[in-house]
């Protein structure tokens, strides 16, 4: 009989090698090793605090765990599939080192509340790192927006030229998205930051534990208040993955724009060579591989969200082995999001903007037509009537092959005798921008104000 198993005394034959490999999680949950040790030390300290564990045993556990942690950090720890998971691997090594004191460590807990605690510790740390990386990307975008607060860009709806905006204003839209993403992450962190340890297998424990003492040691804001819920739900991981999917979705949208803008048919920007690749057959090609891959990896993270929702949907209370499948999607989501944020922060500093191409595109799409309509409204024309007047003027300019601003005053007056010489101040892209000088508007002064607002908020933390 395999006496390495924590539960081997119950069974009359060993687990088959196929089942052993199939059910083991150590190949991926070993990344939680430091958090497992952190949780175990807090549990041992609590047991000592309430008198269940002796001070001598606690000192042995501390010393043994320090050695194990050192081995893990130096990659000198041999992980064993026979021991199933990260928890049993560490516990077995501890027992080998310090004897019976190591066996006493598991008093008053189960692997069910142990793993739930480890995941929360891991995810809390990951969220803090992710929020930091979102901040770094925002700084890159703020610098880009500030450099181009006056640069004219065609704003699009339906991928058709709509109205002039500035490139800085366009970039700031993504700063707003990322700010909400950061808020969502921090809000999610509140629900991650609750301690399951003490729930034991599902019903709590008969030992006189102090869960709030353990929570304080581990920096948890609260404990999970129902033992069944504490060990069995993974809604906090699902919520995180949903928040991560939204971050990736925002970056996927930006990726799509960068890809379009870099196309020679558009030519608004160039992406630094270090973020692009060539073709194996076409020597002229420069492919925007990074933003393309971000689009693809967004589908990957979205898939992890669906996987976790599906994993949880049919489980009765309390813990089920299904939950072993929560870690790989969660870990990959964290890795994918962090890698994407880091490379994006660098890539946005390698963007070369081509203002001439942007301005030329604005002049091709009658982008100031709404400004002409607003001009007439301010002269007393009802908006629906002014809309019709300008539509006829656009049709005339289109036939003439020119922009509205290129039509002579006498031609514009054919559509409305309220048009005066001052109309040309609103028909230029710069004139259009200047008129939208309100909070949230695209006027350069407003763009700079929003940049300053975000810098101020980030400085305050």
One Martini backbone bead per residue (centre of mass of N, CA, C, O) as a GRO file, in nm:
protein
  461
    1UNK     BB    1   0.097   0.035   0.022
    2UNK     BB    2   0.063   0.382  -0.023
    3UNK     BB    3   0.191   0.597   0.240
    4UNK     BB    4   0.179   0.892   0.101
    5UNK     BB    5  -0.107   0.903   0.146
    6UNK     BB    6  -0.345   1.067   0.339
    7UNK     BB    7  -0.575   0.815   0.262
    8UNK     BB    8  -0.463   0.505   0.241
    9UNK     BB    9  -0.606   0.342   0.483
   10UNK     BB   10  -0.892   0.294   0.326
   11UNK     BB   11  -0.741   0.109   0.115
   12UNK     BB   12  -0.677  -0.211  -0.066
   13UNK     BB   13  -0.553  -0.043  -0.311
   14UNK     BB   14  -0.380   0.105  -0.533
   15UNK     BB   15  -0.334   0.343  -0.739
   16UNK     BB   16  -0.325   0.390  -1.049
   17UNK     BB   17  -0.113   0.530  -1.269
   18UNK     BB   18  -0.328   0.672  -1.442
   19UNK     BB   19  -0.483   0.809  -1.210
   20UNK     BB   20  -0.247   0.957  -1.086
   21UNK     BB   21  -0.195   1.137  -1.335
   22UNK     BB   22  -0.488   1.247  -1.380
   23UNK     BB   23  -0.519   1.374  -1.067
   24UNK     BB   24  -0.283   1.541  -1.079
   25UNK     BB   25  -0.153   1.896  -0.992
   26UNK     BB   26   0.156   1.968  -0.953
   27UNK     BB   27   0.237   2.076  -1.241
   28UNK     BB   28   0.059   2.359  -1.165
   29UNK     BB   29   0.030   2.413  -0.838
   30UNK     BB   30   0.335   2.487  -0.769
   31UNK     BB   31   0.300   2.802  -0.801
   32UNK     BB   32   0.171   2.807  -0.489
   33UNK     BB   33   0.395   2.749  -0.276
   34UNK     BB   34   0.439   3.019  -0.124
   35UNK     BB   35   0.139   3.039  -0.036
   36UNK     BB   36   0.126   2.774   0.118
   37UNK     BB   37   0.339   2.851   0.328
   38UNK     BB   38   0.205   3.103   0.429
   39UNK     BB   39  -0.055   2.961   0.529
   40UNK     BB   40   0.080   2.752   0.718
   41UNK     BB   41   0.216   2.953   0.912
   42UNK     BB   42  -0.046   3.087   1.004
   43UNK     BB   43  -0.179   2.832   1.112
   44UNK     BB   44   0.042   2.761   1.317
   45UNK     BB   45   0.025   3.027   1.476
   46UNK     BB   46  -0.267   2.987   1.562
   47UNK     BB   47  -0.234   2.717   1.711
   48UNK     BB   48  -0.040   2.842   1.917
   49UNK     BB   49  -0.225   3.071   2.021
   50UNK     BB   50  -0.454   2.840   2.122
   51UNK     BB   51  -0.279   2.565   2.218
   52UNK     BB   52  -0.243   2.322   2.002
   53UNK     BB   53   0.049   2.424   1.962
   54UNK     BB   54   0.367   2.425   2.015
   55UNK     BB   55   0.642   2.621   2.020
   56UNK     BB   56   0.839   2.403   1.920
   57UNK     BB   57   0.681   2.316   1.671
   58UNK     BB   58   0.672   2.593   1.537
   59UNK     BB   59   0.977   2.629   1.509
   60UNK     BB   60   1.015   2.383   1.325
   61UNK     BB   61   0.828   2.472   1.100
   62UNK     BB   62   0.970   2.734   1.028
   63UNK     BB   63   1.245   2.611   0.958
   64UNK     BB   64   1.148   2.407   0.745
   65UNK     BB   65   1.009   2.613   0.554
   66UNK     BB   66   1.260   2.779   0.491
   67UNK     BB   67   1.409   2.553   0.344
   68UNK     BB   68   1.194   2.492   0.131
   69UNK     BB   69   1.178   2.773   0.007
   70UNK     BB   70   1.470   2.780  -0.083
   71UNK     BB   71   1.452   2.537  -0.273
   72UNK     BB   72   1.234   2.648  -0.460
   73UNK     BB   73   1.388   2.911  -0.549
   74UNK     BB   74   1.637   2.709  -0.654
   75UNK     BB   75   1.523   2.445  -0.787
   76UNK     BB   76   1.553   2.195  -0.540
   77UNK     BB   77   1.262   2.077  -0.585
   78UNK     BB   78   1.099   1.764  -0.583
   79UNK     BB   79   0.836   1.679  -0.765
   80UNK     BB   80   0.547   1.464  -0.693
   81UNK     BB   81   0.291   1.273  -0.820
   82UNK     BB   82   0.237   1.085  -0.574
   83UNK     BB   83   0.149   1.366  -0.405
   84UNK     BB   84  -0.036   1.530  -0.630
   85UNK     BB   85   0.037   1.810  -0.468
   86UNK     BB   86   0.162   2.087  -0.319
   87UNK     BB   87   0.079   2.017  -0.028
   88UNK     BB   88   0.198   1.723   0.001
   89UNK     BB   89   0.485   1.788  -0.078
   90UNK     BB   90   0.546   1.982   0.154
   91UNK     BB   91   0.458   1.808   0.393
   92UNK     BB   92   0.654   1.573   0.341
   93UNK     BB   93   0.914   1.735   0.361
   94UNK     BB   94   0.866   1.838   0.645
   95UNK     BB   95   0.850   1.562   0.787
   96UNK     BB   96   1.132   1.468   0.703
   97UNK     BB   97   1.273   1.704   0.863
   98UNK     BB   98   1.081   1.720   1.162
   99UNK     BB   99   0.851   1.523   1.185
  100UNK     BB  100   0.579   1.539   1.392
  101UNK     BB  101   0.536   1.841   1.356
  102UNK     BB  102   0.447   1.812   1.058
  103UNK     BB  103   0.188   1.640   1.125
  104UNK     BB  104   0.045   1.880   1.297
  105UNK     BB  105  -0.022   2.105   1.086
  106UNK     BB  106  -0.316   1.976   0.988
  107UNK     BB  107  -0.462   2.081   1.213
  108UNK     BB  108  -0.784   2.206   1.146
  109UNK     BB  109  -0.757   2.105   0.840
  110UNK     BB  110  -0.788   2.112   0.482
  111UNK     BB  111  -0.743   2.097   0.149
  112UNK     BB  112  -0.990   2.268   0.087
  113UNK     BB  113  -0.907   2.531   0.253
  114UNK     BB  114  -0.618   2.547   0.152
  115UNK     BB  115  -0.664   2.595  -0.154
  116UNK     BB  116  -0.853   2.839  -0.126
  117UNK     BB  117  -0.631   3.013   0.003
  118UNK     BB  118  -0.410   2.999  -0.209
  119UNK     BB  119  -0.570   3.125  -0.441
  120UNK     BB  120  -0.623   3.396  -0.301
  121UNK     BB  121  -0.330   3.474  -0.261
  122UNK     BB  122  -0.249   3.460  -0.556
  123UNK     BB  123  -0.469   3.658  -0.672
  124UNK     BB  124  -0.406   3.905  -0.507
  125UNK     BB  125  -0.122   3.939  -0.620
  126UNK     BB  126  -0.203   3.953  -0.921
  127UNK     BB  127  -0.380   4.206  -0.904
  128UNK     BB  128  -0.162   4.400  -0.809
  129UNK     BB  129   0.011   4.366  -1.063
  130UNK     BB  130  -0.200   4.440  -1.277
  131UNK     BB  131  -0.257   4.727  -1.183
  132UNK     BB  132   0.032   4.820  -1.236
  133UNK     BB  133   0.031   4.757  -1.547
  134UNK     BB  134  -0.201   4.941  -1.617
  135UNK     BB  135  -0.055   5.197  -1.528
  136UNK     BB  136   0.176   5.180  -1.735
  137UNK     BB  137  -0.004   5.195  -1.985
  138UNK     BB  138  -0.134   5.466  -1.922
  139UNK     BB  139   0.126   5.630  -1.938
  140UNK     BB  140   0.181   5.575  -2.235
  141UNK     BB  141  -0.088   5.701  -2.334
  142UNK     BB  142  -0.054   5.982  -2.212
  143UNK     BB  143   0.197   6.058  -2.371
  144UNK     BB  144   0.067   6.026  -2.650
  145UNK     BB  145  -0.168   6.225  -2.610
  146UNK     BB  146   0.003   6.477  -2.543
  147UNK     BB  147   0.162   6.480  -2.820
  148UNK     BB  148  -0.162   6.465  -2.966
  149UNK     BB  149  -0.380   6.693  -2.887
  150UNK     BB  150  -0.374   6.838  -3.200
  151UNK     BB  151  -0.415   6.591  -3.372
  152UNK     BB  152  -0.574   6.514  -3.651
  153UNK     BB  153  -0.868   6.296  -3.663
  154UNK     BB  154  -1.073   6.067  -3.778
  155UNK     BB  155  -1.386   6.003  -3.692
  156UNK     BB  156  -1.578   5.702  -3.639
  157UNK     BB  157  -1.858   5.545  -3.802
  158UNK     BB  158  -1.881   5.252  -3.956
  159UNK     BB  159  -1.596   5.325  -4.083
  160UNK     BB  160  -1.677   5.625  -4.116
  161UNK     BB  161  -1.648   5.938  -4.165
  162UNK     BB  162  -1.753   6.187  -3.927
  163UNK     BB  163  -1.546   6.344  -3.719
  164UNK     BB  164  -1.339   6.544  -3.573
  165UNK     BB  165  -1.046   6.462  -3.398
  166UNK     BB  166  -0.809   6.363  -3.178
  167UNK     BB  167  -0.564   6.151  -3.108
  168UNK     BB  168  -0.566   6.205  -2.805
  169UNK     BB  169  -0.867   6.149  -2.763
  170UNK     BB  170  -0.863   5.859  -2.860
  171UNK     BB  171  -0.661   5.752  -2.652
  172UNK     BB  172  -0.831   5.838  -2.397
  173UNK     BB  173  -1.045   5.621  -2.423
  174UNK     BB  174  -0.849   5.392  -2.318
  175UNK     BB  175  -0.795   5.514  -2.045
  176UNK     BB  176  -1.083   5.487  -1.944
  177UNK     BB  177  -1.106   5.182  -1.970
  178UNK     BB  178  -0.860   5.112  -1.785
  179UNK     BB  179  -0.976   5.246  -1.534
  180UNK     BB  180  -1.212   5.051  -1.506
  181UNK     BB  181  -1.045   4.797  -1.493
  182UNK     BB  182  -0.905   4.871  -1.228
  183UNK     BB  183  -1.160   4.895  -1.060
  184UNK     BB  184  -1.252   4.602  -1.098
  185UNK     BB  185  -1.008   4.469  -0.970
  186UNK     BB  186  -1.036   4.605  -0.688
  187UNK     BB  187  -1.321   4.499  -0.637
  188UNK     BB  188  -1.254   4.201  -0.658
  189UNK     BB  189  -1.045   4.192  -0.427
  190UNK     BB  190  -1.249   4.207  -0.193
  191UNK     BB  191  -1.355   3.903  -0.249
  192UNK     BB  192  -1.079   3.763  -0.230
  193UNK     BB  193  -1.023   3.899   0.074
  194UNK     BB  194  -1.112   3.603   0.202
  195UNK     BB  195  -1.111   3.358   0.453
  196UNK     BB  196  -1.129   2.997   0.447
  197UNK     BB  197  -0.972   2.923   0.676
  198UNK     BB  198  -1.154   2.682   0.893
  199UNK     BB  199  -1.358   2.506   0.723
  200UNK     BB  200  -1.221   2.278   0.611
  201UNK     BB  201  -1.392   2.054   0.442
  202UNK     BB  202  -1.714   2.189   0.539
  203UNK     BB  203  -1.782   2.222   0.886
  204UNK     BB  204  -1.529   2.258   1.022
  205UNK     BB  205  -1.399   2.251   1.366
  206UNK     BB  206  -1.312   2.128   1.697
  207UNK     BB  207  -1.113   2.341   1.721
  208UNK     BB  208  -0.993   2.648   1.885
  209UNK     BB  209  -1.008   2.860   1.662
  210UNK     BB  210  -0.869   3.174   1.499
  211UNK     BB  211  -0.958   3.328   1.215
  212UNK     BB  212  -0.883   3.630   1.259
  213UNK     BB  213  -0.589   3.582   1.316
  214UNK     BB  214  -0.520   3.460   1.042
  215UNK     BB  215  -0.620   3.696   0.871
  216UNK     BB  216  -0.420   3.902   0.982
  217UNK     BB  217  -0.157   3.758   0.898
  218UNK     BB  218  -0.263   3.752   0.574
  219UNK     BB  219  -0.440   4.020   0.505
  220UNK     BB  220  -0.735   3.981   0.562
  221UNK     BB  221  -1.048   4.144   0.588
  222UNK     BB  222  -1.188   3.855   0.603
  223UNK     BB  223  -1.417   3.599   0.638
  224UNK     BB  224  -1.570   3.316   0.569
  225UNK     BB  225  -1.914   3.254   0.694
  226UNK     BB  226  -1.922   2.972   0.527
  227UNK     BB  227  -1.799   2.660   0.499
  228UNK     BB  228  -1.923   2.561   0.235
  229UNK     BB  229  -1.857   2.810   0.061
  230UNK     BB  230  -1.548   2.836   0.111
  231UNK     BB  231  -1.470   2.549  -0.046
  232UNK     BB  232  -1.670   2.559  -0.326
  233UNK     BB  233  -1.627   2.839  -0.437
  234UNK     BB  234  -1.528   3.042  -0.757
  235UNK     BB  235  -1.633   3.337  -0.806
  236UNK     BB  236  -1.371   3.505  -0.779
  237UNK     BB  237  -1.238   3.379  -1.034
  238UNK     BB  238  -1.459   3.453  -1.233
  239UNK     BB  239  -1.453   3.757  -1.188
  240UNK     BB  240  -1.163   3.797  -1.272
  241UNK     BB  241  -1.191   3.679  -1.561
  242UNK     BB  242  -1.394   3.890  -1.651
  243UNK     BB  243  -1.209   4.133  -1.609
  244UNK     BB  244  -0.986   4.028  -1.799
  245UNK     BB  245  -1.163   4.013  -2.056
  246UNK     BB  246  -1.207   4.320  -2.069
  247UNK     BB  247  -0.921   4.407  -2.105
  248UNK     BB  248  -0.872   4.241  -2.364
  249UNK     BB  249  -1.098   4.374  -2.527
  250UNK     BB  250  -0.978   4.655  -2.530
  251UNK     BB  251  -0.705   4.566  -2.661
  252UNK     BB  252  -0.837   4.448  -2.916
  253UNK     BB  253  -0.950   4.710  -3.025
  254UNK     BB  254  -0.680   4.855  -3.045
  255UNK     BB  255  -0.551   4.650  -3.231
  256UNK     BB  256  -0.737   4.690  -3.471
  257UNK     BB  257  -0.654   4.985  -3.516
  258UNK     BB  258  -0.352   4.948  -3.556
  259UNK     BB  259  -0.378   4.766  -3.803
  260UNK     BB  260  -0.528   4.966  -3.980
  261UNK     BB  261  -0.332   5.214  -3.951
  262UNK     BB  262  -0.076   5.049  -4.073
  263UNK     BB  263  -0.190   5.034  -4.329
  264UNK     BB  264  -0.115   5.162  -4.636
  265UNK     BB  265  -0.418   5.251  -4.691
  266UNK     BB  266  -0.380   5.451  -4.437
  267UNK     BB  267  -0.114   5.553  -4.265
  268UNK     BB  268  -0.114   5.668  -3.951
  269UNK     BB  269   0.102   5.450  -3.864
  270UNK     BB  270   0.382   5.312  -3.676
  271UNK     BB  271   0.552   5.022  -3.581
  272UNK     BB  272   0.792   4.902  -3.430
  273UNK     BB  273   1.002   4.653  -3.528
  274UNK     BB  274   1.005   4.486  -3.249
  275UNK     BB  275   0.672   4.422  -3.307
  276UNK     BB  276   0.758   4.280  -3.575
  277UNK     BB  277   0.725   4.098  -3.885
  278UNK     BB  278   0.787   3.896  -4.146
  279UNK     BB  279   0.823   3.723  -4.446
  280UNK     BB  280   0.910   3.417  -4.602
  281UNK     BB  281   0.837   3.549  -4.916
  282UNK     BB  282   0.785   3.868  -4.846
  283UNK     BB  283   1.017   4.123  -4.814
  284UNK     BB  284   0.813   4.383  -4.763
  285UNK     BB  285   0.705   4.290  -4.501
  286UNK     BB  286   0.508   4.431  -4.210
  287UNK     BB  287   0.392   4.275  -3.926
  288UNK     BB  288   0.138   4.310  -3.663
  289UNK     BB  289   0.170   4.069  -3.442
  290UNK     BB  290   0.095   4.167  -3.162
  291UNK     BB  291  -0.199   4.271  -3.208
  292UNK     BB  292  -0.294   4.006  -3.333
  293UNK     BB  293  -0.239   3.829  -3.079
  294UNK     BB  294  -0.425   3.979  -2.889
  295UNK     BB  295  -0.680   3.903  -3.030
  296UNK     BB  296  -0.640   3.596  -2.988
  297UNK     BB  297  -0.603   3.598  -2.669
  298UNK     BB  298  -0.887   3.692  -2.605
  299UNK     BB  299  -1.023   3.423  -2.672
  300UNK     BB  300  -0.878   3.265  -2.452
  301UNK     BB  301  -0.992   3.421  -2.206
  302UNK     BB  302  -1.288   3.384  -2.272
  303UNK     BB  303  -1.271   3.073  -2.250
  304UNK     BB  304  -1.201   3.065  -1.947
  305UNK     BB  305  -1.463   3.182  -1.850
  306UNK     BB  306  -1.646   2.960  -1.958
  307UNK     BB  307  -1.507   2.725  -1.813
  308UNK     BB  308  -1.567   2.822  -1.520
  309UNK     BB  309  -1.871   2.835  -1.541
  310UNK     BB  310  -1.906   2.537  -1.622
  311UNK     BB  311  -1.766   2.408  -1.378
  312UNK     BB  312  -1.981   2.531  -1.159
  313UNK     BB  313  -2.290   2.483  -1.248
  314UNK     BB  314  -2.311   2.149  -1.138
  315UNK     BB  315  -2.236   2.193  -0.833
  316UNK     BB  316  -2.254   2.067  -0.539
  317UNK     BB  317  -2.244   2.065  -0.219
  318UNK     BB  318  -1.929   2.097  -0.193
  319UNK     BB  319  -1.662   1.970  -0.258
  320UNK     BB  320  -1.497   1.905  -0.578
  321UNK     BB  321  -1.279   1.780  -0.814
  322UNK     BB  322  -1.341   1.984  -1.037
  323UNK     BB  323  -1.171   2.225  -0.899
  324UNK     BB  324  -0.896   2.150  -1.023
  325UNK     BB  325  -0.985   2.308  -1.304
  326UNK     BB  326  -0.933   2.616  -1.213
  327UNK     BB  327  -0.621   2.681  -1.249
  328UNK     BB  328  -0.532   2.688  -1.547
  329UNK     BB  329  -0.718   2.919  -1.641
  330UNK     BB  330  -0.621   3.121  -1.429
  331UNK     BB  331  -0.318   3.122  -1.486
  332UNK     BB  332  -0.340   3.195  -1.789
  333UNK     BB  333  -0.481   3.462  -1.750
  334UNK     BB  334  -0.261   3.600  -1.591
  335UNK     BB  335  -0.030   3.564  -1.794
  336UNK     BB  336  -0.164   3.695  -2.042
  337UNK     BB  337  -0.224   3.973  -1.918
  338UNK     BB  338   0.057   4.054  -1.828
  339UNK     BB  339   0.202   4.026  -2.100
  340UNK     BB  340   0.021   4.227  -2.252
  341UNK     BB  341   0.065   4.480  -2.080
  342UNK     BB  342   0.372   4.497  -2.108
  343UNK     BB  343   0.391   4.510  -2.421
  344UNK     BB  344   0.201   4.754  -2.460
  345UNK     BB  345   0.359   4.970  -2.306
  346UNK     BB  346   0.597   4.952  -2.506
  347UNK     BB  347   0.456   4.979  -2.785
  348UNK     BB  348   0.332   5.271  -2.742
  349UNK     BB  349   0.635   5.391  -2.750
  350UNK     BB  350   0.655   5.273  -3.071
  351UNK     BB  351   0.480   5.504  -3.195
  352UNK     BB  352   0.419   5.643  -3.518
  353UNK     BB  353   0.292   5.941  -3.619
  354UNK     BB  354   0.076   6.062  -3.910
  355UNK     BB  355  -0.068   6.358  -3.951
  356UNK     BB  356  -0.108   6.399  -4.259
  357UNK     BB  357  -0.285   6.147  -4.304
  358UNK     BB  358  -0.509   6.223  -4.109
  359UNK     BB  359  -0.592   6.495  -4.235
  360UNK     BB  360  -0.656   6.391  -4.518
  361UNK     BB  361  -0.891   6.207  -4.424
  362UNK     BB  362  -1.077   6.428  -4.318
  363UNK     BB  363  -1.104   6.571  -4.612
  364UNK     BB  364  -1.264   6.309  -4.745
  365UNK     BB  365  -1.548   6.301  -4.536
  366UNK     BB  366  -1.710   6.549  -4.439
  367UNK     BB  367  -1.653   6.610  -4.116
  368UNK     BB  368  -1.804   6.920  -4.105
  369UNK     BB  369  -2.113   6.893  -4.145
  370UNK     BB  370  -2.220   6.931  -3.853
  371UNK     BB  371  -2.107   7.217  -3.822
  372UNK     BB  372  -2.289   7.342  -4.035
  373UNK     BB  373  -2.553   7.269  -3.899
  374UNK     BB  374  -2.495   7.420  -3.631
  375UNK     BB  375  -2.462   7.698  -3.759
  376UNK     BB  376  -2.759   7.718  -3.856
  377UNK     BB  377  -2.895   7.685  -3.583
  378UNK     BB  378  -2.762   7.948  -3.463
  379UNK     BB  379  -2.943   8.109  -3.694
  380UNK     BB  380  -3.246   7.945  -3.659
  381UNK     BB  381  -3.238   7.662  -3.770
  382UNK     BB  382  -3.369   7.379  -3.777
  383UNK     BB  383  -3.211   7.089  -3.760
  384UNK     BB  384  -3.363   6.927  -3.982
  385UNK     BB  385  -3.319   7.148  -4.195
  386UNK     BB  386  -3.010   7.166  -4.182
  387UNK     BB  387  -2.959   6.876  -4.258
  388UNK     BB  388  -3.071   6.904  -4.547
  389UNK     BB  389  -2.890   7.127  -4.646
  390UNK     BB  390  -2.616   6.980  -4.603
  391UNK     BB  391  -2.672   6.734  -4.776
  392UNK     BB  392  -2.674   6.898  -5.040
  393UNK     BB  393  -2.387   7.012  -5.013
  394UNK     BB  394  -2.242   6.740  -5.011
  395UNK     BB  395  -2.338   6.645  -5.285
  396UNK     BB  396  -2.201   6.875  -5.439
  397UNK     BB  397  -1.907   6.826  -5.342
  398UNK     BB  398  -1.887   6.539  -5.448
  399UNK     BB  399  -1.925   6.617  -5.747
  400UNK     BB  400  -1.676   6.829  -5.735
  401UNK     BB  401  -1.435   6.703  -5.559
  402UNK     BB  402  -1.477   6.832  -5.260
  403UNK     BB  403  -1.483   7.016  -4.989
  404UNK     BB  404  -1.667   7.225  -4.806
  405UNK     BB  405  -1.428   7.436  -4.762
  406UNK     BB  406  -1.397   7.466  -5.094
  407UNK     BB  407  -1.644   7.616  -5.114
  408UNK     BB  408  -1.781   7.881  -5.209
  409UNK     BB  409  -1.979   8.113  -5.072
  410UNK     BB  410  -2.192   8.130  -5.307
  411UNK     BB  411  -2.256   7.829  -5.297
  412UNK     BB  412  -2.347   7.801  -5.001
  413UNK     BB  413  -2.583   8.018  -5.038
  414UNK     BB  414  -2.767   7.829  -5.211
  415UNK     BB  415  -2.862   7.667  -4.942
  416UNK     BB  416  -2.811   7.941  -4.758
  417UNK     BB  417  -2.853   8.285  -4.668
  418UNK     BB  418  -2.705   8.250  -4.370
  419UNK     BB  419  -2.442   8.239  -4.496
  420UNK     BB  420  -2.117   8.333  -4.403
  421UNK     BB  421  -1.781   8.395  -4.378
  422UNK     BB  422  -1.763   8.250  -4.086
  423UNK     BB  423  -1.792   7.946  -4.179
  424UNK     BB  424  -1.479   7.873  -4.214
  425UNK     BB  425  -1.419   7.835  -3.902
  426UNK     BB  426  -1.598   7.548  -3.900
  427UNK     BB  427  -1.477   7.381  -4.165
  428UNK     BB  428  -1.240   7.319  -4.016
  429UNK     BB  429  -1.091   7.098  -3.817
  430UNK     BB  430  -0.994   7.303  -3.601
  431UNK     BB  431  -1.268   7.442  -3.566
  432UNK     BB  432  -1.422   7.195  -3.474
  433UNK     BB  433  -1.258   7.133  -3.222
  434UNK     BB  434  -1.283   7.409  -3.067
  435UNK     BB  435  -1.605   7.386  -3.018
  436UNK     BB  436  -1.541   7.121  -2.817
  437UNK     BB  437  -1.535   7.289  -2.514
  438UNK     BB  438  -1.581   7.025  -2.310
  439UNK     BB  439  -1.647   6.784  -2.115
  440UNK     BB  440  -1.529   6.524  -2.328
  441UNK     BB  441  -1.410   6.673  -2.544
  442UNK     BB  442  -1.186   6.735  -2.840
  443UNK     BB  443  -1.052   6.963  -2.742
  444UNK     BB  444  -0.733   7.023  -2.662
  445UNK     BB  445  -0.789   7.142  -2.378
  446UNK     BB  446  -0.951   6.890  -2.283
  447UNK     BB  447  -0.737   6.678  -2.323
  448UNK     BB  448  -0.535   6.801  -2.122
  449UNK     BB  449  -0.724   6.789  -1.879
  450UNK     BB  450  -0.754   6.478  -1.876
  451UNK     BB  451  -0.461   6.414  -1.840
  452UNK     BB  452  -0.427   6.562  -1.572
  453UNK     BB  453  -0.637   6.402  -1.418
  454UNK     BB  454  -0.499   6.123  -1.441
  455UNK     BB  455  -0.230   6.198  -1.318
  456UNK     BB  456  -0.344   6.281  -1.046
  457UNK     BB  457  -0.478   6.010  -0.968
  458UNK     BB  458  -0.214   5.841  -0.987
  459UNK     BB  459  -0.051   6.000  -0.772
  460UNK     BB  460  -0.261   5.922  -0.538
  461UNK     BB  461  -0.360   5.605  -0.594
   0.00000   0.00000   0.00000
